Amino acid sequence: MERDKDVYSLSKGYSPFIYQRKNELIYCFPVSSGHADLTFDFIITELDLEVIKRDQFRFKALYFVVFYEAQSTFGTGHSNPRQYTIEEFECAKNIVLYLPEKDLKLYIKKFSKQKNLAEHYFQYFSKVMFSNV
């Protein structure tokens, strides 16, 4: 993960960040699963970057969703690992960045349940609190 061309991040540790490569904005995020650590890079738009910069909740929610989606494609217990696709990332990104906030909170709860995560795991993962929806 080269971080010398950073455009935006919330922290310098193990977290997602956005950097510029030529004329493209790249959303980069780390994922670990068992003994494997990978990073994923996907192109985003200027509008996506504007939303991310304006709304830390959505930035953290995006990482939460893509982290668990990507993690489910490799690592311990996956005898047949597969690639996390551009289409999967685009779908997750568009949901998280552009759903109305109330719908996004419901989506996160549903996503957590599907991934067998504790009901309030998103709050733990992201350090974001939200009231019952």
Secondary structure, DSSP 8 states (H G I E B T S, - for coil): ---TTEEEES-SSSS-EEEEETTEEEEEEEEEETTEEEEEEEEE-HHHHHHHHH-HHHHHHHHHHHHHHHHTTSSTT-SS-----HHHHHHHHHHHHHS-HHHHHHHHHHHHHHTT--TTHHHHHH-------
